[in-house]
Amino acid sequence: MSAMRGRKRDVGSGAERLPDLEFLALVRASLEAYAPGVTRGAELKGNSLVSPQGWVVGVTPPRHGGGHHYDLIAMPDVTIQPDVPCFFDCAVALSGDPRHAADAWTQTAGACLLELLDRRGRFAEHVEPGQARGFPGRHTITSGAIAFGLDPDENRRLQIALLEANVLQSVAGTFTSDLESPFFNGVKVFYGGRPGSMQAEIRVNGERHDAASAAMTALKLPEPATFAVARYYALLLPVPAGGEEPDYPATSLELDGEADHDARCACGGHPDPDHPGFDLALPHLIEELSDEERAQHVDVSTEAMIVARGIGNFLKVRLPVQLEDGRTVNYLAWLYVEAEVIEEVVDRVHDGTSSGHRFSGLFCNALGPWGEALLRAPVVAQGRPGSKPDAVGYFEVVESSDALLDKVLRDRWPAHYVLGDQDPFSVASSPVRED
C-alpha cells in the first residue's frame, strides 16, 4: 500500500453543505482528474452519478457527522438485480471546502472502485491472503493512505505510521465473521485528531465496528504534534475455494486512447495505426528495484506520480515524436522532479490551472531506438489543455538542453526506425502467405 501526499489545509468553518448533485459534480471532476476518460458519458441524475458502463456513485441521507459530512454509496455493477452489490464510505470537508471531501473519497474508496473495474493495478493495490500485508482468506484491493492537517511533516508521519501498523491484518480477527457480502466488503481505516484527543476507527460496510476500532486503538499509533488525520480504504473479496481469481463485476471502465494503454506499451503491443503510443510503466530507477525494494521505498504510486524515499519523485509526462509520414508517436514517460514541483502540479490540477504551467526535470526512461542515451537528460514540460472542458490535459515535454533529446523532439523520424515491427501500417501492408 502506498502513501499519498496530503496538502496543508486550514481547518475551520466554510460554506454550507452542498446539495447532493453539486457535490457529485465535484466527485465527477475529481474522478476525471484521477483517471482521465473514466466519467465520459456519466450523468448526474437524482442523487447519483450514473456511468453508461454500469457503475453508479450516489449520495445517501446523512447517517452521522456534521454539516460538511457526505455519505456515499458506490455500486460497481447495477446490472446485478434485485440486490445490487455496493459499498459505503463517507468524506468530510474538514477545511470547509467540499472539493477536499470529493478528492479524499476519490483517492481512497473511489480508487478502489476504479481498480475493482479495471483490475490492472493502476489505481489501487491488489494483495493476496498469503502476502505480508494480506488479509486472511480474502483478496484485498487497497488504496493508498492520504493525510491532511496543519503541518505537512506531521501529515507524512501519520501516513507512515498508519501504513507500518498493517492495521487490517493486525485486527482481522475482530471482524472477519462480519464480512457478510459474497461480492466485496468495504472497510475504511481512519486515524486522526489532536494531541491527547485521537480517534482510531474502522468502518465495515459503512458501520463503525467497535471491536475492530478498539483493537486498532490498542495498537497505540503515535500521536501527531498538531491536528492531522489519515485514512485509507480497502475492498475485501472472497477467495474461491480452488484459489481462483475472485468473482469480479462484469462491468469495466472501458477507458480508451491514452488512458487505456497497457502497462508497457499502448494497446497491449498493438498500437493504434493513426495514433501510435507507448505507456512506460515505471521510471528506470524504480524499474531496476526488486519487488521487496519497491515495497520498502515507494510511498506514493499512481498512474501519474511516484514518490520513493531515498530515490526520488517522478511525474508522468507525454513526449511526442514526429514521424516522416505525418503521424506522431506519443510516449508516456517519467521525469525526475523536486518535491516542490509535484506539490505545485497537484495543486494546479485540482484548481484547473495546469494548462500552460511549466516545470523542469530529468528524463527517466530508456526510449525506443535511442535507449538509455536519453536517461538523465534535462527537460522542460508544459501543461496542455484537456481534450474537453472537464478533462485534465497531459504535461508534455517541450524542450531539452540535451542535444540528442532536443533532436528527438525537433526532427521527423522514419516510422520503421521508431516503431519497427510494432508499426500497424507495416504489419497491415505485409503479404499474407498461406502454407
WOSULBEL-V609664 format. One record per pair of residues at least 6 apart in sequence whose ideal C-beta (glycine too) atoms are under 8 Angstrom apart, sorted by sequence separation. I is the first residue (numbers start at 1). J is the second residue. D is the distance in Angstrom with one decimal. If there is no record, write none. Layout:
BEGIN
i j d
I J D
I J D
END
This chain:
BEGIN
i j d
32 38 6.4
43 49 7.6
44 50 7.8
50 56 5.2
65 71 7.7
78 84 5.4
93 99 7.8
94 100 6.9
115 121 7.3
127 133 5.3
128 134 5.5
129 135 6.4
134 140 6.6
149 155 5.1
179 185 4.4
192 198 6.8
193 199 5.1
202 208 7.5
203 209 6.6
240 246 7.1
254 260 7.8
261 267 6.7
262 268 4.3
265 271 7.1
266 272 6.9
271 277 6.2
281 287 7.5
300 306 6.3
301 307 8.0
307 313 5.2
308 314 7.6
322 328 5.5
323 329 6.4
348 354 4.3
366 372 4.5
386 392 5.3
387 393 7.2
400 406 4.8
421 427 7.2
31 38 5.6
32 39 4.7
42 49 5.6
43 50 5.3
49 56 6.8
62 69 6.1
64 71 8.0
77 84 7.5
93 100 5.5
115 122 7.1
119 126 7.8
127 134 5.1
129 136 5.9
133 140 7.7
148 155 6.0
191 198 7.0
192 199 6.5
201 208 6.1
202 209 5.2
239 246 6.3
240 247 7.3
260 267 7.8
262 269 6.8
271 278 7.4
300 307 3.8
306 313 7.4
307 314 7.6
321 328 6.8
367 374 5.1
386 393 4.3
399 406 7.1
416 423 6.7
419 426 7.2
18 26 7.6
31 39 5.4
42 50 6.3
48 56 5.2
49 57 4.6
63 71 5.2
77 85 6.6
93 101 4.1
114 122 7.8
115 123 4.3
127 135 7.3
129 137 5.7
147 155 4.0
191 199 7.2
204 212 6.9
238 246 6.6
258 266 7.7
286 294 6.6
289 297 6.8
298 306 6.4
299 307 5.2
305 313 7.8
306 314 4.3
320 328 5.1
321 329 4.5
366 374 6.9
385 393 4.9
397 405 8.0
415 423 5.4
42 51 4.4
48 57 6.8
49 58 7.3
62 71 5.8
75 84 5.1
76 85 6.7
92 101 5.9
114 123 4.1
115 124 3.8
129 138 6.2
133 142 7.8
147 156 7.0
149 158 7.6
190 199 7.1
191 200 5.1
237 246 4.0
238 247 7.7
298 307 7.4
299 308 6.9
305 314 7.0
320 329 7.3
321 330 7.8
345 354 6.9
348 357 5.3
365 374 7.3
366 375 6.4
384 393 4.0
400 409 6.4
39 49 7.6
41 51 6.9
42 52 7.2
48 58 4.0
61 71 7.3
75 85 7.0
76 86 7.9
91 101 4.0
114 124 7.3
129 139 7.1
190 200 7.4
191 201 7.6
202 212 4.0
237 247 7.6
266 276 6.8
298 308 4.8
299 309 5.9
305 315 5.8
320 330 5.5
321 331 6.7
365 375 7.4
383 393 6.2
384 394 5.6
399 409 7.2
415 425 7.0
416 426 6.6
28 39 5.0
41 52 4.4
47 58 5.4
48 59 7.7
59 70 6.2
60 71 4.6
75 86 4.6
91 102 7.1
112 123 7.8
115 126 7.5
128 139 6.3
147 158 5.1
190 201 4.5
202 213 5.1
237 248 7.9
266 277 4.0
297 308 4.5
298 309 8.0
304 315 6.6
305 316 7.3
319 330 7.4
320 331 7.8
363 374 5.3
364 375 6.9
383 394 7.9
384 395 7.2
398 409 7.7
415 426 7.2
39 51 7.0
41 53 8.0
46 58 8.0
47 59 5.0
59 71 6.8
60 72 7.0
74 86 6.3
92 104 7.8
111 123 4.7
112 124 5.2
127 139 7.5
128 140 7.9
147 159 4.5
189 201 7.9
190 202 7.6
201 213 5.0
266 278 5.5
286 298 6.9
297 309 5.2
304 316 4.9
318 330 5.4
319 331 4.5
345 357 7.3
363 375 6.6
364 376 7.7
383 395 5.2
384 396 5.2
397 409 6.8
47 60 7.7
59 72 5.9
60 73 5.3
73 86 5.2
74 87 5.5
91 104 4.8
111 124 4.6
126 139 7.0
127 140 4.2
146 159 7.5
188 201 7.8
189 202 5.8
190 203 7.5
200 213 5.9
265 278 4.6
266 279 5.9
297 310 5.9
303 316 6.9
318 331 7.1
319 332 8.0
344 357 7.5
363 376 6.8
382 395 6.7
383 396 7.8
28 42 6.2
58 72 6.9
59 73 7.8
73 87 7.4
74 88 7.8
91 105 4.2
126 140 7.2
127 141 7.9
145 159 4.9
188 202 7.0
202 216 5.7
264 278 7.5
265 279 6.7
294 308 7.9
297 311 5.6
318 332 5.8
319 333 5.4
345 359 6.9
362 376 5.1
363 377 4.3
381 395 4.5
382 396 6.0
57 72 6.2
58 73 4.9
73 88 5.5
74 89 7.4
125 140 8.0
126 141 6.0
127 142 6.2
147 162 7.9
187 202 6.5
188 203 4.4
201 216 7.4
264 279 7.1
317 332 7.5
318 333 7.8
344 359 7.4
362 377 6.8
363 378 7.8
381 396 6.2
28 44 7.3
57 73 7.3
72 88 7.1
89 105 6.2
125 141 7.2
187 203 7.0
200 216 4.2
261 277 6.4
263 279 6.9
264 280 6.9
316 332 5.7
317 333 6.4
362 378 6.1
363 379 5.4
381 397 5.3
382 398 4.8
57 74 5.3
58 75 7.4
71 88 6.9
72 89 5.6
124 141 5.2
125 142 5.2
145 162 5.2
187 204 5.5
200 217 4.4
261 278 7.4
262 279 6.7
264 281 5.4
316 333 7.1
317 334 7.5
361 378 7.8
362 379 7.2
380 397 7.4
381 398 6.7
56 74 7.6
57 75 7.6
71 89 7.9
72 90 6.8
124 142 6.0
125 143 7.8
145 163 5.6
186 204 7.6
187 205 7.9
257 275 7.8
261 279 3.5
263 281 4.2
316 334 5.7
317 335 5.5
341 359 4.8
360 378 6.8
361 379 6.0
379 397 5.0
380 398 5.8
25 44 6.3
55 74 7.5
56 75 4.4
71 90 4.8
72 91 6.9
89 108 7.2
124 143 4.9
125 144 7.9
168 187 6.7
185 204 6.5
186 205 5.8
200 219 7.5
258 277 6.3
315 334 7.0
316 335 7.9
341 360 7.7
360 379 7.1
380 399 4.8
24 44 5.7
55 75 6.5
70 90 6.4
89 109 3.9
124 144 7.6
185 205 5.7
186 206 7.1
286 306 6.2
314 334 4.7
315 335 5.4
341 361 6.9
360 380 5.5
361 381 6.6
379 399 7.0
380 400 7.3
28 49 5.5
55 76 5.2
69 90 6.2
70 91 5.3
168 189 6.7
200 221 6.9
258 279 7.4
314 335 6.6
359 380 7.3
360 381 7.8
379 400 4.6
27 49 6.2
55 77 6.8
56 78 5.5
69 91 7.7
70 92 7.5
87 109 7.2
167 189 5.2
286 308 6.2
289 311 7.9
314 336 5.9
315 337 5.5
337 359 6.5
358 380 5.8
359 381 5.9
378 400 6.3
21 44 5.0
24 47 7.6
54 77 5.6
55 78 7.2
69 92 5.1
70 93 7.7
198 221 7.7
283 306 6.6
285 308 7.7
313 336 7.1
314 337 7.0
337 360 7.6
358 381 6.9
377 400 5.6
378 401 5.0
379 402 7.6
24 48 7.2
54 78 5.7
68 92 5.6
181 205 7.0
282 306 7.5
312 336 5.0
313 337 5.5
337 361 4.1
358 382 4.7
378 402 6.0
24 49 4.7
54 79 5.6
65 90 6.5
68 93 4.0
87 112 7.9
116 141 5.9
179 204 7.2
180 205 7.6
191 216 7.4
198 223 5.5
286 311 7.0
313 338 6.8
336 361 5.6
337 362 7.9
357 382 7.0
358 383 7.7
377 402 3.6
21 47 7.0
64 90 7.6
66 92 7.8
68 94 7.3
115 141 5.2
142 168 7.8
178 204 5.8
285 311 5.6
313 339 5.4
315 341 7.2
335 361 3.4
336 362 4.3
356 382 6.7
357 383 4.5
379 405 6.6
20 47 4.3
63 90 7.5
65 92 6.3
162 189 7.0
175 202 7.2
189 216 7.4
196 223 7.4
285 312 6.5
315 342 6.3
335 362 6.4
336 363 8.0
356 383 5.8
377 404 7.1
60 88 7.5
68 96 6.4
70 98 7.4
140 168 7.4
195 223 5.2
286 314 7.2
306 334 7.4
313 341 7.4
335 363 6.3
336 364 5.0
355 383 4.8
374 402 7.4
377 405 4.3
112 141 5.2
162 191 5.6
175 204 5.5
195 224 6.8
283 312 7.8
313 342 5.2
334 363 8.0
335 364 6.1
354 383 4.0
355 384 6.5
27 57 6.2
68 98 7.1
112 142 7.3
161 191 7.9
191 221 5.8
195 225 6.5
315 345 6.3
333 363 6.9
334 364 4.4
355 385 4.7
374 404 6.5
70 101 5.6
112 143 5.5
171 202 6.9
178 209 6.8
195 226 7.2
283 314 4.7
333 364 7.3
334 365 5.7
355 386 7.7
373 404 5.7
374 405 5.4
111 143 4.3
192 224 7.9
194 226 7.2
307 339 7.7
333 365 4.3
24 57 6.9
68 101 6.9
72 105 6.0
111 144 7.2
133 166 5.7
135 168 5.5
136 169 7.8
158 191 6.9
194 227 5.0
24 58 7.8
109 143 7.2
132 166 7.8
135 169 6.1
158 192 6.9
175 209 5.1
193 227 7.1
331 365 7.7
333 367 6.5
363 397 7.7
370 404 6.5
374 408 7.2
24 59 6.2
70 105 7.6
74 109 6.4
108 143 4.4
133 168 7.9
134 169 6.7
167 202 7.5
174 209 7.3
192 227 7.8
307 342 7.2
348 383 7.2
23 59 6.2
74 110 7.6
107 143 6.6
108 144 7.7
133 169 6.2
136 172 5.5
175 211 6.5
192 228 5.8
193 229 6.9
331 367 6.1
359 395 7.7
72 109 7.2
76 113 6.1
107 144 6.9
135 172 5.6
174 211 4.3
175 212 4.4
192 229 2.6
305 342 6.3
331 368 7.3
363 400 7.6
108 146 6.3
174 212 4.5
191 229 7.1
192 230 5.9
354 392 6.6
355 393 6.0
357 395 7.8
370 408 6.3
20 59 4.1
74 113 4.8
107 146 5.2
137 176 7.2
190 229 7.1
191 230 5.5
192 231 7.6
329 368 7.9
354 393 7.0
363 402 7.7
76 116 5.4
136 176 6.6
174 214 7.8
190 230 7.6
191 231 7.4
336 376 7.9
358 398 7.6
76 117 5.9
138 179 7.2
171 212 5.0
174 215 4.8
190 231 4.6
305 346 7.7
354 395 7.2
367 408 7.5
104 146 6.1
189 231 6.4
363 405 6.4
141 184 8.0
149 192 7.3
188 231 6.5
189 232 5.4
349 392 5.7
104 148 7.6
171 215 3.9
188 232 7.7
189 233 7.5
317 361 8.0
335 379 6.4
27 72 7.5
147 192 7.9
170 215 7.3
171 216 5.5
188 233 5.3
189 234 7.3
170 216 7.8
187 233 7.1
315 361 7.0
335 381 6.4
23 70 5.7
186 233 6.9
187 234 4.9
321 368 7.4
100 148 7.3
171 219 7.7
186 234 7.6
187 235 7.7
319 367 7.4
369 417 5.8
167 216 5.7
170 219 6.2
186 235 5.8
187 236 6.2
369 418 6.4
17 67 4.8
185 235 7.1
284 334 7.9
314 364 6.2
345 395 7.2
368 418 5.6
16 67 6.5
17 68 6.1
184 235 4.6
185 236 4.7
276 327 6.6
278 329 7.3
280 331 6.6
283 334 3.9
285 336 7.6
369 420 7.8
17 69 7.6
167 219 6.9
184 236 6.6
275 327 7.4
277 329 6.5
278 330 7.8
280 332 6.2
282 334 7.2
17 70 7.6
57 110 7.7
95 148 8.0
184 237 4.9
274 327 6.6
275 328 7.5
276 329 4.9
277 330 4.2
278 331 5.2
279 332 4.4
280 333 5.0
283 336 7.0
14 68 7.2
94 148 6.9
165 219 5.3
183 237 7.5
276 330 7.7
277 331 7.0
278 332 7.1
280 334 6.6
275 330 7.3
277 332 7.0
57 113 7.4
165 221 5.8
182 238 6.3
179 236 5.9
55 113 6.9
162 221 6.8
161 221 5.1
258 318 7.7
161 222 5.2
55 117 6.3
332 394 7.7
335 397 7.9
53 117 7.6
158 222 7.9
183 247 7.1
317 381 4.8
333 397 7.9
157 222 7.1
158 224 5.4
168 234 6.1
183 249 7.8
315 381 7.8
318 384 7.7
157 224 6.5
116 184 7.0
162 230 4.8
30 99 7.5
155 224 7.9
161 230 7.9
154 224 4.1
158 228 4.9
162 232 7.1
154 225 5.7
157 228 7.9
158 229 7.4
159 230 5.2
261 332 6.9
26 98 5.9
30 102 4.6
34 106 5.3
154 226 5.7
158 230 4.4
258 330 6.8
26 99 5.5
29 102 7.4
30 103 5.1
34 107 7.0
151 224 7.6
155 228 5.2
112 186 7.5
151 225 7.1
154 228 4.6
258 332 6.7
23 98 5.7
26 101 7.9
27 102 4.7
30 105 7.6
31 106 5.5
149 224 6.9
151 226 5.3
155 230 7.4
22 98 8.0
26 102 3.9
30 106 4.1
34 110 7.0
38 114 6.6
150 226 4.7
318 394 4.3
320 396 6.7
34 111 7.2
109 186 6.9
149 226 6.7
150 227 5.0
151 228 6.9
317 394 6.7
318 395 7.1
319 396 7.3
320 397 7.7
23 101 7.6
27 105 6.5
149 227 4.9
150 228 6.9
317 395 4.6
318 396 4.6
319 397 4.5
14 93 6.9
23 102 6.7
27 106 6.6
31 110 6.0
35 114 5.6
109 188 7.3
149 228 3.2
285 364 6.4
317 396 6.3
318 397 7.1
18 98 5.1
30 110 7.3
34 114 7.5
108 188 7.5
148 228 7.3
149 229 6.1
284 364 5.4
315 395 6.9
317 397 5.7
14 95 6.7
15 96 6.4
17 98 7.7
147 228 6.2
148 229 6.4
283 364 3.9
284 365 5.7
14 96 1.9
15 97 7.9
147 229 6.7
283 365 6.5
284 366 6.2
11 94 5.3
12 95 7.0
13 96 5.5
14 97 6.0
15 98 7.4
27 110 7.4
31 114 7.6
147 230 3.9
11 95 6.1
12 96 6.0
146 230 6.9
147 231 7.8
9 94 6.7
10 95 5.6
145 230 5.6
146 231 6.3
280 365 4.9
9 95 4.4
145 231 7.0
146 232 7.1
35 122 7.9
145 232 4.2
280 367 7.9
321 408 6.1
35 123 6.5
144 232 6.5
284 372 7.6
321 409 7.6
324 412 4.8
327 415 7.1
34 123 7.5
143 232 5.1
319 408 7.7
320 409 7.6
322 411 7.3
323 412 6.4
324 413 6.6
329 418 5.7
142 232 6.5
143 233 4.8
278 368 7.7
319 409 7.5
322 412 4.8
323 413 5.8
324 414 5.6
325 415 5.5
329 419 6.8
9 100 6.6
142 233 7.3
143 234 7.1
284 375 5.9
322 413 6.9
323 414 7.4
324 415 6.7
142 234 4.2
321 413 6.3
323 415 4.9
141 234 6.6
142 235 7.8
140 234 5.5
141 235 4.4
140 235 7.2
323 418 6.4
85 181 6.7
140 236 5.8
141 237 7.1
87 184 6.4
89 186 6.5
139 236 7.5
140 237 7.6
321 418 6.0
85 183 3.9
87 185 7.2
88 186 6.1
90 188 7.8
138 236 4.2
139 237 4.4
85 184 6.7
87 186 3.0
89 188 5.7
135 234 7.8
138 237 6.2
139 238 7.8
138 238 6.6
139 239 5.4
325 425 7.9
135 236 5.8
137 238 7.6
138 239 6.3
137 239 6.2
4 107 5.8
139 246 4.7
76 184 8.0
129 239 6.3
74 186 7.8
90 203 7.9
89 203 7.8
88 203 7.8
90 206 7.7
88 205 6.2
89 206 7.2
87 205 6.7
88 206 2.9
87 206 7.6
116 235 6.1
112 233 5.3
111 233 7.5
112 234 6.8
2 125 7.1
108 231 6.1
112 235 4.8
1 125 5.6
108 232 5.6
109 233 4.4
108 233 4.0
1 127 7.8
104 231 7.2
119 248 6.2
1 133 6.4
116 248 6.8
117 249 6.4
116 249 6.6
117 251 5.8
118 252 7.1
71 206 7.7
94 229 7.2
117 252 5.4
118 253 5.0
117 253 5.0
258 394 7.4
118 255 7.6
11 149 7.3
9 148 5.1
11 150 6.7
114 253 6.6
160 299 7.5
4 144 4.2
6 146 5.5
8 148 7.8
9 149 7.0
159 299 7.6
1 142 5.0
3 144 6.0
4 145 6.6
6 147 4.2
7 148 6.3
8 149 7.5
9 150 7.7
122 263 8.0
1 143 7.6
2 144 4.0
3 145 4.9
4 146 4.7
6 148 3.9
8 150 6.7
1 144 6.3
2 145 7.4
3 146 7.8
4 147 8.0
6 149 7.3
8 151 6.9
63 206 7.2
120 263 6.9
276 419 6.2
1 145 6.6
3 147 7.5
8 152 5.3
89 233 6.2
7 152 7.7
6 152 7.5
276 422 7.6
8 155 7.6
276 423 7.1
87 235 6.6
271 419 7.4
276 424 7.2
6 155 4.6
5 156 7.9
271 422 6.1
273 424 4.0
270 422 8.0
271 423 7.6
272 424 7.2
273 425 5.5
3 156 7.5
6 159 7.4
269 422 6.9
271 424 6.0
270 424 6.8
4 159 7.7
273 428 7.1
3 159 4.0
144 300 6.5
3 160 6.5
144 301 7.3
265 422 7.3
144 302 7.5
3 163 5.9
2 163 8.0
1 163 5.8
132 295 7.8
85 249 7.5
80 249 7.7
79 250 6.6
77 249 3.8
79 251 7.2
76 249 4.6
77 250 5.9
77 251 4.6
76 251 6.2
123 302 7.5
123 303 7.2
122 303 5.3
55 249 8.0
54 249 7.9
54 250 7.7
55 251 5.6
54 251 3.9
53 251 5.5
53 252 6.7
53 253 6.5
53 254 5.6
38 253 5.7
11 227 6.0
38 255 6.3
35 253 7.4
37 255 4.8
37 256 6.7
35 255 7.1
37 257 6.6
38 259 7.5
36 258 7.5
37 259 4.3
36 259 4.9
37 260 7.5
6 230 7.9
35 259 6.6
1 232 6.7
103 350 6.7
99 350 6.9
34 302 7.8
35 303 7.2
5 300 6.1
2 298 6.3
3 299 4.4
4 300 5.4
2 299 5.8
3 300 5.9
2 300 5.2
4 302 7.4
2 301 4.6
2 302 7.9
5 307 6.8
3 307 7.9
33 349 5.6
33 350 7.0
7 343 7.5
5 342 7.0
5 343 7.0
7 346 7.4
7 347 7.0
5 346 6.9
36 386 7.6
39 390 7.7
37 391 7.6
36 391 5.8
36 392 5.9
32 390 5.8
32 391 6.2
33 392 4.8
32 392 6.8
29 390 6.2
28 390 7.7
END
